């Protein structure tokens, strides 16, 4: 029996790649480097800001630049773009509403820093649905480790065995397996550039709304 649902943020709840690309474009412009196409940025999302910046540095061949400097510039620009144009994916809002009305506890677990996470949830008007948020700068080992999911379960007062993880990537699947949670995936996310057919999850669901219908037993 599922009593709680943990959801990933980027690529599962919100299509954030555009805002992230805008912020990175500004960063690269400022530092004098060529921009990276959106489709390539999408494939770099998912393991937190430091790893994302490292991947961009490798892509542009800027081996001489300090990653900490680029992280600072990117985060400064992202603070200006976050929550300005990132839409919820189709089916997210009705799915969250259905789960909430059914009395399930909900949490967001993301490798993204908390400031950006809260901005996105508030701007999308879905923050009220979540009783717990575990973010990438909370001091908990990040996904694909299972620690963040276990922290969310602790905050919600649920056992991992009765908690469902919904994500979009191998990162989410690995974290769920490590934590002992069932894991379903949506096919529209980023997954570091790999197709949804590569996800070794328990089920592929077209939308969060479909997942909610299955969890709540709705027709």
Protein Blocks (a to p, Z undefined) as FASTA:
>chain_A
ZZbdcddfehplpccklmmmmmmmmmmmmnopacddfklmmmmgogajklmmmmmmmmno
pakbcfklmmmmmmmmmmmmgoplpccdehklmmmmmmmmnopacddddfbdfklmmmmm
mmnopmmmpmbdcdfknopacdfbfklmmmmmmmnopafklcccddfbfklmmmmmmnop
acdddfkbnnnopafklpccfbdcfbfklmmmmmnopZZ
